[in-house]
């Protein structure tokens, strides 16, 4: 499982990093994703879900969001 801590980054940087990881992900299909920016905490889960990936909120508070993401098959991207 890969862990990405993007809590210190502001929009649109977290989304760009997630998109890059999605493109480069090989055998690793699971991601633990920390988000701090309010826009990213709202937009990134919606983006990943829209692509068909599974997102589960592990922790949500005023300062951050912790997501567990399981990738769908790359062929469907």
Order of alpha helices (4+ residues) and beta strands (2+ residues): beta-alpha-beta-alpha-beta-beta
